[in-house]
Amino acid sequence: MALITLRRNLCHLSDFRIHGALAGLKTHRVNCVHKTVKEHLCPWFWSLQLEPVRVRFHHAHSKKFHSENGNDLHPVGEPVSSQVHAWDRSEHSVKNVDEQIFYRRLNSFTSSEEVLHFISTLQTLPDTMAAGALHRICEMEKKGDDQRLPKEILENSAFQALCNQFAQDPSNLSNTGLVTALQALTLLYVDPQSRLLLKLLAECQHRLERGSLDIHSLCILGESLIKLQGPGCSTLDLIIYQLQGGNLEEFTPEDIVTLYRILQACPEKADQHQTFLNKMNNFSLSVVSSLSPKLLSQMLTALVVLDQTQALPLVIKLGKYVVRHIPHFTSEELREVLEAFIYFGHNDRFFTKALEQHVASLCLTLDPEVVSKVMEYCSRKLIFSKPILDAVAETFVCQSEKFSPNQTAELIEPFGKLNYLPPNASALFRKLENILLTRFNYFPPKTLLKLLHSCSLIECHPVNFMARIFSPYFLQQLQGEEPYLDRLSLAQLTQLFLTAILECPFYKGPKLLPKYQVKSFLTPCSYLETPMDFQLYKSVMIGLIDLLGARLYFASKVLTPYCYTIDVEIKLDEDGFVLPFTVDEDIHKRVALCIDGPKRFCLNSKHLLGKEATKQRHLYLLGYQVVQIPYYEIEMLKSRLELVEYLQRKLFSQNSGGHW
């Protein structure tokens, strides 16, 4: 390990207090150091925002140090104490100091000035520690949109000496010191022609070609090159090749996640690396329990980007450990977890329960993007969670100004889809109406249509906006540059217009032109109805034949003139007798059987989806006698006789007036 001597190169500044080890440095090569550092450092730092990088270092005695959140450099597996009292003296030699204490002390600082003051009290500093200090400084100065180091830091003598040592002879640096110094430079904008950067890159390239970099150093170098040169960097292929040749048993959990992130940077090559990815996915099952919340979210994100749909066992195991860490995720990490679960179709009741507790307790403080992502997750997975829906509704009423038009739509749509009106529904939709009145033109046309259609599903009819959405101007905006409107938009417009006719008789605005109306809601492109469960239908059909005496007395999958498809239709005459389905005269009443399978309900519940509730409501308003046959009632029947008796009660109760 290289030791960096700070004593030789530090200079005196009138406003910088010099402690013991620096007292004799006033006469050394000050001008040379200032000139060299300014020449090589000043062009580095320009305004460019980069993502923070998780850092891990190899230090003396082969200990590994890492930082997952950018602020905690400490040995893997060892806790970080809140305060260290071993640094009361003003001058120390790092040889007599435990490295762990050094990094704990480094983590306790809240400003670059404190870090520089601290390292100026040290006579000598191992290169790994010096690189860690440089990384910490760059990390703390990476704030806001200004990605440049302040002038006072650039001109600080301790900082200049620190950087000058890395520039003098990179070949003397340890692997960890070398790649960590390079990584530190990626946190802020670096001039690609900076001599220090070019020297560090050249030395890394030399060691890479020689095969002398260990796994951890390869991981750090790979991520640094992606930041500096992009995922198309030719050297990256060599790094990935060498990492693939390593024994996965020798990778730490942090190294595994870093490797996922490196491969994630070039997803177009996923097929090329799929064999190795399969090995990684299988091996990662053994390290999931060791991952922090940040690493869990990063691994899930990488699996999404790399389209590892075959890695469901890994996703399921990650999901189990995600449950334990939900209170500890940052907003961004929780958003990434939810995106991954949506992508892989993963859910379990333990995760839902933990998410309910988290959202209910912190919803008012959660980022709007996370709130909308939580609602998207519930909507996609059909999770009917009153605690989440109620908390989100309250959040929107209190903080609606925080949500963008798209986020507002993502937040409101699940209420319609899941068929739920929260306790504060009047305040919620009054707030939504005010937003639409003032910001109508800020909503993308398709987003606005979906939003208003969702409101109608729970009988919060957007009467004040129907005239606008049926207008030729809005319809042209909705179509955009496309030659025709998509099927889903046409179906939503049609159902809204049908709602206006059936449920809003006081609406007197423009009508939807026939060319914008669909003939059926049951199409693969629209699905405003859920297809009938075939196995459930077969069971009901057998019972109906036994009850009515023949297949002739009921029709299946009947498309009505009102776009809805009835699962089973039975016709009755004026006396209540069943007519053959082929008869079109003397029909007094039509009975619509809704054979509702599990997919017509919210997940693991008996709560009907909004589109199915709307269908049954509209059929009733159109004059049908609506009879619901839910799957959970059929499952309770133990015999064919019980099924016939059940259907008799449903169809021919005393007040129905029906006979057979």
Legacy VTK file of the C-alpha trace (Angstrom):
# vtk DataFile Version 3.0
C-alpha trace
ASCII
DATASET POLYDATA
POINTS 660 float
0.000 0.000 0.000
1.208 3.426 -0.892
1.499 6.008 1.857
0.759 9.587 0.907
2.867 12.087 2.828
0.937 15.252 3.347
3.717 17.020 5.276
5.889 17.557 2.217
3.368 19.285 -0.024
1.082 21.359 2.157
1.359 25.105 2.135
0.358 27.882 4.485
-2.712 29.999 3.950
-3.350 32.965 6.209
-6.902 31.848 6.901
-6.045 28.177 7.413
-4.970 27.172 10.898
-1.887 24.941 10.768
-1.591 22.215 13.361
1.471 20.332 14.531
2.441 18.361 11.464
1.920 21.339 9.154
3.922 23.877 11.162
7.108 23.165 9.299
5.653 23.124 5.800
5.707 26.841 4.989
8.966 26.710 3.065
8.259 23.712 0.847
7.318 23.778 -2.825
4.214 25.900 -2.431
4.240 27.583 -5.811
4.877 24.326 -7.593
1.981 22.629 -5.851
-0.405 25.517 -6.476
0.509 25.669 -10.136
0.239 21.950 -10.703
-3.052 21.533 -8.874
-4.738 24.546 -10.441
-3.607 23.446 -13.887
-4.981 19.949 -13.448
-7.977 20.456 -11.179
-9.719 23.644 -12.172
-10.936 22.396 -15.584
-12.531 19.378 -13.928
-15.517 20.834 -12.202
-18.390 22.138 -14.282
-22.123 22.052 -13.867
-23.334 18.532 -14.646
-25.523 16.406 -12.425
-24.470 12.789 -12.044
-25.961 9.968 -10.013
-24.280 9.163 -6.684
-22.177 6.027 -6.669
-22.041 3.434 -3.907
-18.445 3.187 -2.756
-16.473 0.290 -1.353
-12.761 0.349 -0.714
-10.020 -2.191 -0.089
-7.838 -0.793 2.653
-4.957 -1.956 4.784
-5.211 -5.451 6.219
-7.553 -6.356 3.324
-10.582 -4.828 5.004
-13.440 -3.757 2.783
-15.163 -0.453 3.282
-18.252 0.764 1.553
-20.878 3.450 1.481
-24.370 2.617 0.345
-25.999 5.967 0.809
-23.012 8.073 -0.090
-22.460 9.159 3.486
-21.346 6.090 5.405
-17.900 4.764 4.683
-17.367 1.861 7.032
-16.228 -1.767 7.097
-18.709 -4.234 5.649
-20.734 -5.859 8.366
-19.527 -3.536 11.119
-21.759 -0.854 12.678
-20.928 2.804 12.528
-20.871 4.524 15.898
-22.327 7.967 16.178
-19.317 9.489 17.846
-15.642 8.616 18.116
-13.501 10.084 20.847
-10.080 8.838 19.801
-9.096 11.999 17.943
-8.589 14.558 20.704
-4.963 15.226 19.860
-4.192 17.721 17.082
-1.492 15.598 15.446
-1.640 11.879 14.699
0.097 9.263 12.650
-2.271 7.058 10.726
0.012 4.103 11.367
-1.137 4.134 14.983
-4.789 4.554 14.186
-7.305 1.858 13.418
-8.729 2.261 9.917
-12.214 1.694 11.169
-11.943 4.708 13.418
-10.605 6.759 10.510
-13.659 6.015 8.392
-16.057 6.509 11.242
-14.502 9.881 11.819
-14.684 10.676 8.102
-18.380 9.849 8.076
-19.086 12.124 11.010
-18.054 15.242 9.093
-20.712 17.394 7.497
-18.537 19.639 5.334
-15.467 19.404 3.107
-13.654 21.889 5.323
-13.938 19.496 8.266
-12.510 16.645 6.168
-9.569 18.778 4.988
-8.895 20.011 8.495
-8.928 16.433 9.715
-6.506 15.025 7.144
-4.186 18.008 7.609
-3.517 16.751 11.144
-2.128 13.474 9.800
1.570 13.086 8.991
1.115 10.229 6.543
-1.985 8.751 4.950
-2.352 5.419 3.110
-3.486 5.944 -0.473
-6.725 4.072 0.134
-7.639 6.428 2.947
-6.563 9.444 0.917
-8.808 8.260 -1.927
-11.638 7.794 0.557
-11.147 11.337 1.808
-11.141 12.675 -1.763
-14.306 10.738 -2.500
-15.975 12.118 0.630
-15.111 15.684 -0.359
-16.464 15.308 -3.893
-19.517 13.555 -2.524
-20.384 16.379 -0.135
-19.797 19.048 -2.778
-22.110 17.321 -5.265
-25.233 19.269 -4.438
-27.850 21.070 -6.467
-27.201 21.886 -10.094
-23.755 23.324 -9.509
-21.316 20.443 -9.930
-18.147 22.472 -9.460
-15.935 22.526 -6.410
-15.950 25.874 -4.623
-12.906 28.077 -5.131
-12.001 27.839 -1.446
-11.755 24.046 -1.742
-9.665 24.166 -4.927
-7.243 26.596 -3.298
-7.078 24.730 -0.012
-3.528 23.535 0.532
-4.549 20.177 2.010
-6.803 19.462 -0.950
-4.084 20.440 -3.415
-1.549 18.197 -1.729
-4.050 15.340 -1.659
-4.701 15.552 -5.408
-1.074 16.206 -6.326
0.023 12.925 -4.805
-2.401 11.006 -7.035
-1.125 12.847 -10.095
2.593 12.255 -9.469
2.918 8.510 -9.957
-0.299 6.441 -10.190
1.750 3.272 -10.665
2.629 3.349 -6.961
-1.011 3.370 -5.901
-2.779 0.278 -4.661
-5.637 -1.058 -6.779
-8.202 0.277 -4.345
-6.557 3.671 -4.029
-6.351 3.963 -7.814
-9.941 3.059 -8.680
-11.398 4.934 -5.705
-9.594 8.134 -6.705
-10.940 7.686 -10.236
-14.398 7.065 -8.872
-14.252 10.244 -6.794
-13.666 12.279 -9.947
-16.860 10.909 -11.514
-19.017 12.505 -8.842
-18.468 15.940 -10.373
-17.894 16.995 -13.949
-14.374 16.158 -15.060
-12.674 17.586 -18.120
-12.019 14.525 -20.326
-8.562 15.949 -21.121
-7.566 16.496 -17.504
-4.027 15.173 -17.079
-4.797 13.609 -13.714
-7.821 11.825 -15.130
-5.861 10.606 -18.152
-3.071 9.316 -15.898
-5.472 7.426 -13.670
-7.306 5.983 -16.677
-4.047 4.927 -18.330
-2.883 3.163 -15.182
-6.263 1.420 -14.815
-6.078 0.304 -18.447
-2.563 -1.006 -17.925
-3.537 -3.059 -14.876
-6.701 -4.273 -16.565
-4.773 -5.585 -19.568
-2.276 -7.160 -17.210
-5.131 -8.866 -15.326
-3.933 -7.530 -11.979
-7.199 -5.934 -10.801
-9.215 -7.823 -8.214
-12.988 -8.310 -8.478
-13.885 -5.364 -6.306
-11.595 -2.994 -8.195
-13.020 -4.224 -11.510
-16.524 -3.399 -10.264
-15.551 0.139 -9.232
-13.658 0.698 -12.471
-16.578 -0.565 -14.558
-19.053 1.864 -13.023
-16.579 4.737 -13.222
-15.972 4.152 -16.934
-19.711 4.075 -17.595
-20.012 7.506 -15.995
-16.976 8.914 -17.779
-17.245 7.344 -21.221
-20.728 5.837 -21.423
-21.848 2.193 -21.739
-20.369 1.997 -25.252
-16.837 2.150 -23.846
-14.770 -0.630 -25.431
-12.827 -1.218 -22.202
-16.070 -2.148 -20.492
-16.274 -5.367 -22.492
-12.896 -6.455 -21.137
-13.997 -5.655 -17.580
-17.196 -7.679 -17.981
-15.193 -10.530 -19.534
-12.836 -10.645 -16.560
-15.704 -10.428 -14.083
-17.464 -13.301 -15.829
-14.315 -15.342 -15.432
-14.343 -14.837 -11.667
-15.740 -17.244 -9.114
-19.083 -15.901 -7.925
-18.373 -17.345 -4.491
-15.639 -14.715 -4.155
-18.025 -11.830 -4.905
-19.420 -9.945 -1.950
-23.158 -9.100 -2.051
-22.210 -5.510 -2.918
-20.032 -6.729 -5.795
-22.913 -8.817 -7.149
-25.235 -5.803 -7.197
-22.526 -3.645 -8.777
-22.103 -6.240 -11.515
-25.871 -6.172 -12.127
-25.661 -2.390 -12.456
-22.788 -2.627 -14.939
-24.737 -5.084 -17.101
-27.828 -2.898 -16.690
-25.959 -0.046 -18.397
-25.944 -1.991 -21.678
-29.281 -3.881 -21.748
-29.000 -4.428 -25.488
-26.277 -6.984 -24.705
-28.409 -8.909 -22.217
-28.922 -11.799 -24.634
-25.174 -12.013 -25.156
-24.634 -12.306 -21.393
-27.743 -14.380 -20.604
-25.870 -17.560 -19.684
-23.814 -15.630 -17.140
-26.929 -13.767 -15.963
-28.598 -17.121 -15.278
-25.644 -18.069 -13.066
-25.854 -14.701 -11.313
-29.601 -15.022 -10.764
-29.187 -18.458 -9.199
-26.230 -17.415 -7.054
-27.941 -14.212 -5.914
-30.539 -16.298 -4.081
-27.849 -16.946 -1.486
-26.996 -13.278 -0.889
-30.460 -11.688 -0.743
-30.557 -11.864 3.044
-27.387 -9.738 3.211
-28.651 -6.887 1.048
-29.515 -3.481 2.427
-32.687 -1.644 1.322
-30.683 0.314 -1.263
-29.090 -2.816 -2.711
-32.434 -4.633 -2.803
-33.991 -1.853 -4.868
-30.949 -1.683 -7.165
-31.006 -5.423 -7.838
-34.725 -5.330 -8.620
-34.228 -2.378 -10.972
-31.435 -4.180 -12.791
-33.595 -7.277 -13.215
-36.278 -5.091 -14.808
-33.906 -3.322 -17.191
-32.308 -6.642 -18.171
-35.762 -8.218 -18.627
-34.991 -11.180 -16.381
-38.541 -12.532 -16.379
-37.177 -16.042 -15.957
-35.663 -15.049 -12.584
-38.979 -15.187 -10.713
-37.552 -17.272 -7.814
-35.082 -14.452 -7.207
-37.815 -11.802 -7.482
-39.984 -13.722 -4.997
-37.150 -14.004 -2.503
-36.281 -10.328 -2.930
-39.956 -9.577 -2.292
-39.847 -11.414 1.043
-36.939 -9.298 2.255
-38.415 -6.099 0.825
-41.279 -6.520 3.308
-38.827 -6.212 6.196
-37.263 -3.043 4.851
-40.279 -0.995 3.703
-39.964 1.558 6.546
-36.291 2.056 5.661
-36.570 2.664 1.920
-36.091 6.162 0.600
-38.877 7.469 -1.636
-36.812 6.735 -4.741
-35.973 3.205 -3.575
-39.607 2.426 -2.776
-40.634 3.722 -6.199
-38.085 1.406 -7.849
-39.340 -1.569 -5.822
-42.938 -0.877 -6.847
-41.954 -0.508 -10.500
-40.198 -3.875 -10.356
-43.167 -5.599 -8.718
-45.488 -4.108 -11.341
-43.151 -5.295 -14.105
-42.844 -8.859 -12.782
-46.461 -9.080 -11.626
-45.364 -9.844 -8.076
-47.478 -9.305 -4.992
-48.152 -10.966 -1.683
-50.345 -10.144 1.267
-47.400 -9.471 3.573
-46.041 -6.821 1.234
-49.505 -5.283 0.888
-49.908 -5.177 4.671
-46.514 -3.555 5.172
-47.226 -1.072 2.377
-50.571 -0.188 3.974
-48.908 0.598 7.287
-46.163 2.626 5.633
-48.448 4.682 3.393
-51.065 5.261 6.082
-48.461 6.607 8.510
-46.334 8.645 6.093
-48.551 9.461 3.120
-48.560 13.208 3.768
-44.750 13.247 3.638
-44.235 10.851 0.725
-43.041 12.150 -2.616
-45.952 12.629 -5.077
-44.258 10.304 -7.551
-44.175 7.554 -4.929
-47.838 8.121 -4.011
-48.882 7.828 -7.653
-46.682 4.728 -8.048
-48.331 3.116 -5.001
-51.713 3.748 -6.618
-50.500 2.363 -9.943
-49.322 -0.777 -8.151
-52.730 -1.227 -6.472
-54.485 -0.569 -9.781
-52.352 -2.967 -11.830
-52.591 -5.761 -9.272
-56.277 -5.012 -8.472
-55.435 -4.624 -4.784
-58.424 -3.249 -2.911
-56.796 -1.668 0.135
-58.977 0.773 2.036
-56.084 2.024 4.235
-54.037 2.980 1.163
-56.954 4.440 -0.801
-58.190 6.462 2.176
-54.709 7.793 2.992
-54.066 8.782 -0.619
-57.450 10.491 -0.895
-56.680 12.522 2.212
-53.255 13.407 0.856
-54.710 14.667 -2.406
-57.277 16.822 -0.636
-54.585 18.381 1.553
-51.763 18.654 -0.996
-53.271 18.554 -4.482
-50.940 21.321 -5.669
-47.977 18.959 -5.321
-49.266 16.606 -8.021
-48.662 17.074 -11.742
-51.503 16.421 -14.214
-50.192 12.913 -14.970
-49.712 12.143 -11.276
-53.225 13.403 -10.552
-54.641 11.021 -13.144
-52.565 8.103 -11.821
-53.841 8.854 -8.335
-57.552 9.152 -9.203
-57.935 6.362 -11.798
-57.590 3.461 -9.316
-60.639 4.685 -7.366
-62.754 4.048 -10.465
-61.022 0.843 -11.439
-61.312 -0.615 -7.938
-64.869 0.707 -7.498
-64.275 2.628 -4.282
-65.479 5.935 -2.903
-63.367 7.065 0.086
-65.000 8.651 3.154
-63.959 12.117 1.947
-65.240 11.532 -1.596
-67.108 14.833 -1.783
-64.004 16.825 -0.817
-61.809 14.694 -3.095
-63.852 15.198 -6.240
-64.584 18.837 -5.452
-60.827 19.368 -5.314
-60.396 17.451 -8.565
-63.094 19.505 -10.273
-61.408 22.748 -9.225
-58.099 21.508 -10.629
-59.705 20.540 -13.930
-61.484 23.879 -14.199
-58.244 25.801 -13.772
-55.778 23.437 -15.468
-57.875 21.603 -18.057
-55.519 22.397 -20.931
-52.492 21.117 -19.002
-53.783 17.534 -19.039
-52.741 15.421 -22.058
-55.935 14.476 -23.950
-55.698 10.705 -23.420
-54.796 11.175 -19.764
-57.791 13.460 -19.299
-60.138 10.996 -20.991
-58.957 8.121 -18.791
-59.337 10.302 -15.702
-62.912 11.388 -16.504
-63.889 7.857 -17.538
-62.605 6.527 -14.202
-64.705 9.067 -12.325
-67.840 7.894 -14.150
-67.223 4.285 -13.064
-67.929 5.264 -9.450
-70.869 7.511 -10.371
-68.931 10.760 -10.016
-70.024 11.873 -13.454
-67.946 14.647 -15.049
-71.004 16.470 -16.408
-69.245 19.845 -16.465
-66.608 18.483 -18.826
-68.621 16.205 -21.134
-69.355 18.985 -23.609
-65.619 19.598 -23.951
-64.599 16.005 -24.505
-67.345 15.364 -27.052
-66.405 18.505 -28.996
-64.691 18.121 -32.410
-61.741 20.187 -31.142
-60.978 17.811 -28.259
-61.511 14.732 -30.418
-58.992 16.100 -32.905
-56.519 16.692 -30.075
-57.165 13.165 -28.862
-56.367 11.737 -32.278
-53.225 13.835 -32.675
-51.080 12.865 -35.640
-52.531 9.355 -35.860
-54.795 8.464 -38.817
-57.496 7.233 -36.422
-58.309 7.039 -32.732
-57.207 3.957 -30.805
-59.819 1.411 -29.807
-59.530 2.029 -26.054
-60.166 5.770 -26.402
-63.184 5.125 -28.620
-64.586 2.634 -26.092
-64.093 5.077 -23.203
-65.789 7.861 -25.182
-68.690 5.535 -26.028
-69.196 4.449 -22.431
-69.042 8.054 -21.232
-71.684 9.001 -23.789
-73.858 6.049 -22.707
-73.424 7.214 -19.112
-74.552 10.703 -20.078
-77.715 9.256 -21.655
-78.573 6.787 -18.871
-77.380 8.547 -15.712
-77.253 12.244 -16.595
-80.595 13.040 -18.284
-80.021 16.744 -17.571
-76.970 16.777 -19.859
-77.881 18.779 -22.969
-74.454 19.278 -24.548
-72.985 17.895 -27.779
-73.493 14.233 -28.592
-70.745 11.833 -29.554
-70.799 11.346 -33.312
-71.507 7.748 -34.458
-68.094 7.462 -36.114
-66.497 7.692 -32.660
-68.721 4.983 -31.133
-67.769 1.313 -30.847
-70.159 -1.623 -31.251
-68.802 -3.742 -28.405
-66.936 -3.109 -25.158
-65.665 -6.707 -25.124
-62.670 -6.538 -27.448
-58.990 -7.320 -26.837
-58.089 -3.662 -27.415
-60.555 -2.108 -24.980
-61.664 -4.629 -22.349
-64.227 -2.390 -20.663
-65.742 -5.779 -19.832
-64.022 -8.849 -18.437
-64.431 -12.034 -20.508
-66.543 -14.745 -18.939
-64.798 -17.460 -16.932
-65.326 -20.523 -19.154
-65.146 -23.179 -16.412
-67.592 -21.262 -14.248
-69.901 -20.829 -17.234
-69.865 -24.607 -17.909
-70.959 -25.305 -14.330
-73.765 -22.754 -14.501
-74.860 -23.985 -17.939
-75.292 -27.550 -16.634
-77.478 -26.255 -13.817
-79.542 -24.100 -16.175
-80.223 -27.039 -18.492
-81.387 -29.112 -15.514
-83.524 -26.237 -14.264
-85.097 -25.067 -17.555
-85.275 -28.468 -19.227
-83.280 -27.695 -22.383
-80.430 -25.636 -23.799
-83.037 -23.931 -25.993
-84.213 -21.638 -23.200
-81.146 -19.456 -22.739
-78.590 -17.757 -24.972
-74.916 -17.157 -24.242
-72.621 -14.210 -24.990
-75.370 -11.992 -26.316
-74.187 -8.656 -27.716
-76.754 -5.964 -26.938
-77.393 -2.813 -29.001
-75.782 -0.946 -26.100
-72.285 -2.423 -26.586
-72.429 -4.739 -23.549
-72.140 -8.507 -23.904
-74.476 -10.482 -21.637
-73.087 -13.771 -20.325
-76.479 -15.523 -20.360
-79.800 -14.047 -21.463
-83.190 -15.519 -20.595
-86.423 -14.155 -22.139
-89.733 -14.082 -20.264
-93.236 -13.481 -21.592
-95.890 -11.333 -19.939
-96.909 -14.174 -17.608
-93.319 -14.771 -16.567
-92.805 -17.976 -18.535
-89.434 -18.694 -20.123
-89.325 -18.337 -23.902
-86.917 -20.048 -26.283
-83.984 -17.746 -27.025
-84.875 -17.868 -30.740
-88.176 -16.047 -30.105
-88.133 -12.310 -30.805
-91.820 -11.508 -30.191
-93.971 -11.151 -27.056
-90.896 -10.605 -24.903
-91.932 -8.892 -21.678
-88.692 -9.098 -19.721
-85.094 -9.992 -20.365
-82.975 -11.519 -17.604
-79.237 -10.878 -17.772
-77.128 -13.379 -15.844
-73.720 -11.968 -14.897
-71.537 -15.010 -14.282
-68.769 -13.257 -12.396
-65.498 -15.156 -12.125
-62.554 -14.128 -9.906
-61.142 -11.761 -12.542
-64.198 -9.534 -12.255
-63.368 -8.807 -8.620
-60.522 -7.101 -6.846
-57.683 -9.406 -5.846
-58.655 -11.952 -3.195
-61.901 -10.164 -2.404
-65.619 -10.106 -3.135
-65.463 -6.463 -4.228
-66.606 -6.054 -7.826
-64.403 -4.025 -10.189
-65.639 -0.626 -11.311
-66.191 -1.627 -14.943
-68.291 -4.636 -13.931
-70.363 -2.628 -11.453
-70.963 -0.034 -14.182
-72.023 -2.730 -16.646
-74.586 -4.163 -14.216
-75.833 -0.689 -13.330
-76.289 0.225 -16.997
-78.036 -3.060 -17.838
-80.489 -2.407 -15.024
-81.148 1.121 -16.322
-81.690 -0.346 -19.803
-84.526 -2.518 -18.450
-82.807 -5.838 -17.831
-83.411 -7.900 -14.730
-79.808 -8.300 -13.612
-78.946 -11.497 -11.745
-75.426 -11.814 -10.405
-73.899 -15.293 -10.156
-70.573 -14.781 -8.338
-67.966 -17.526 -8.340
-67.663 -17.649 -4.561
-71.338 -18.639 -4.209
-71.026 -21.380 -6.824
-67.940 -22.757 -5.078
-69.982 -23.241 -1.893
-72.381 -25.659 -3.623
-71.565 -29.310 -3.075
-73.879 -31.083 -5.503
-75.729 -30.698 -8.780
-79.023 -30.591 -6.911
-77.808 -27.706 -4.751
-76.750 -25.879 -7.924
-80.241 -26.240 -9.449
-81.894 -25.048 -6.240
-79.498 -22.106 -6.078
-80.290 -21.044 -9.656
-84.033 -21.436 -8.977
-83.774 -19.054 -6.016
-81.745 -16.569 -8.058
-83.956 -16.586 -11.159
-87.444 -17.296 -9.854
-87.716 -15.788 -6.423
-91.249 -14.807 -5.338
-90.874 -11.166 -6.366
-89.408 -11.892 -9.799
-92.601 -13.201 -11.318
-90.796 -15.837 -13.376
-91.929 -19.432 -14.101
-90.528 -22.449 -15.865
LINES 1 661
660 0 1 2 3 4 5 6 7 8 9 10 11 12 13 14 15 16 17 18 19 20 21 22 23 24 25 26 27 28 29 30 31 32 33 34 35 36 37 38 39 40 41 42 43 44 45 46 47 48 49 50 51 52 53 54 55 56 57 58 59 60 61 62 63 64 65 66 67 68 69 70 71 72 73 74 75 76 77 78 79 80 81 82 83 84 85 86 87 88 89 90 91 92 93 94 95 96 97 98 99 100 101 102 103 104 105 106 107 108 109 110 111 112 113 114 115 116 117 118 119 120 121 122 123 124 125 126 127 128 129 130 131 132 133 134 135 136 137 138 139 140 141 142 143 144 145 146 147 148 149 150 151 152 153 154 155 156 157 158 159 160 161 162 163 164 165 166 167 168 169 170 171 172 173 174 175 176 177 178 179 180 181 182 183 184 185 186 187 188 189 190 191 192 193 194 195 196 197 198 199 200 201 202 203 204 205 206 207 208 209 210 211 212 213 214 215 216 217 218 219 220 221 222 223 224 225 226 227 228 229 230 231 232 233 234 235 236 237 238 239 240 241 242 243 244 245 246 247 248 249 250 251 252 253 254 255 256 257 258 259 260 261 262 263 264 265 266 267 268 269 270 271 272 273 274 275 276 277 278 279 280 281 282 283 284 285 286 287 288 289 290 291 292 293 294 295 296 297 298 299 300 301 302 303 304 305 306 307 308 309 310 311 312 313 314 315 316 317 318 319 320 321 322 323 324 325 326 327 328 329 330 331 332 333 334 335 336 337 338 339 340 341 342 343 344 345 346 347 348 349 350 351 352 353 354 355 356 357 358 359 360 361 362 363 364 365 366 367 368 369 370 371 372 373 374 375 376 377 378 379 380 381 382 383 384 385 386 387 388 389 390 391 392 393 394 395 396 397 398 399 400 401 402 403 404 405 406 407 408 409 410 411 412 413 414 415 416 417 418 419 420 421 422 423 424 425 426 427 428 429 430 431 432 433 434 435 436 437 438 439 440 441 442 443 444 445 446 447 448 449 450 451 452 453 454 455 456 457 458 459 460 461 462 463 464 465 466 467 468 469 470 471 472 473 474 475 476 477 478 479 480 481 482 483 484 485 486 487 488 489 490 491 492 493 494 495 496 497 498 499 500 501 502 503 504 505 506 507 508 509 510 511 512 513 514 515 516 517 518 519 520 521 522 523 524 525 526 527 528 529 530 531 532 533 534 535 536 537 538 539 540 541 542 543 544 545 546 547 548 549 550 551 552 553 554 555 556 557 558 559 560 561 562 563 564 565 566 567 568 569 570 571 572 573 574 575 576 577 578 579 580 581 582 583 584 585 586 587 588 589 590 591 592 593 594 595 596 597 598 599 600 601 602 603 604 605 606 607 608 609 610 611 612 613 614 615 616 617 618 619 620 621 622 623 624 625 626 627 628 629 630 631 632 633 634 635 636 637 638 639 640 641 642 643 644 645 646 647 648 649 650 651 652 653 654 655 656 657 658 659
